[in-house]
Amino acid sequence: MLPITKKLINFSKKCRIDIIHQSMLKKSGHLGGCLSAIDLINVVYNKFNIDNKKNTFTLSKGHCALALYAVLKNKKIISNKEFQTYATDKTLFGEHPSPSLKENKINFASGSLGHGIGYASGVAYSNKLKKVSGKSFVLIGDGELNEGSCWESIMLAAKLKLDNLYVFIDYNKWQATGRSNQILELEPLKEKLKSFGWASAEVNGHDIEKVIKTIKVLEKKSGKPKIIIAHTIKGKGVSFMEDDNNWHYRSPTNLEFEQAKIEILS
């Protein structure tokens, strides 16, 4: 295992503990999706210089804002004091991200689903017009692909040959009310995306080393936007949360937090 991989695995562990602790303290939901997405956000922020000016990151599945805040805190982009205000009265760190945060920490409000790819495509196209070399990254949920606006943006990004656009799908197979494939069937997803003119790849979204290698492979493909279908597990890292959609809504008790912390650190 590469040293950078070990470092990022430990980074994800810290973030997972922070996420679960804040969910417990603030009685907030969306814990399962935060835990499925954290490794992907981790890779983007730790492998690329995300300043939301040149290289940008858009969290389209905004209900998982706590995962983004945990990364920002452990990257020391925000302070622990700021992080602790999560989901409190008058905070700038709400349960969905707000661009009211200063210094380009958040570039897009994403409470409503289906708009992140469109926004990130606009950023990528702007970079092309300005001849800026930056990359536009966006993380979406698999349930979010139920939105027609996603597919409109997918068509447009291919038409514009936005090869500086990178989309990650947090494919944890769940959405708010049930299994994703029982609500709307996405498969064969990789083939669909290829047919739309995208460079697409599939990977275990929790295998950090493979995620990094997949990005490197896609970077070499010019003239096409990139999309990574990251197979993830809702509630990843805690045995009694994994693949259990109840954790879309509920928060842990203090005892559950302590049990989760032991598992994550073991």
Sequence and secondary structure as in RCSB ss.txt:
>XXXX:A:sequence
MLPITKKLINFSKKCRIDIIHQSMLKKSGHLGGCLSAIDLINVVYNKFNIDNKKNTFTLSKGHCALALYAVLKNK
KIISNKEFQTYATDKTLFGEHPSPSLKENKINFASGSLGHGIGYASGVAYSNKLKKVSGKSFVLIGDGELNEGSC
WESIMLAAKLKLDNLYVFIDYNKWQATGRSNQILELEPLKEKLKSFGWASAEVNGHDIEKVIKTIKVLEKKSGKP
KIIIAHTIKGKGVSFMEDDNNWHYRSPTNLEFEQAKIEILS
>XXXX:A:secstr
  HHHHHHHHHHHHHHHHHHHHHHHHT   HHHHHHHHHHHHHHHHHS B SSSBEEEESSGGGHHHHHHHHHHT
TSS HHHHTTTTSTT SS SS  TTSSTTS     SSTT HHHHHHHHHHHHHHHT    EEEEEETGGGGSHHH
HHHHHHHHHTT TTEEEEEEE SEETTEEHHHHS   SHHHHHHHTT EEEEEETT HHHHHHHHHHHHT TTS 
EEEEEE  TTTT TTTTT GGGGT    HHHHHHHHHHHH 
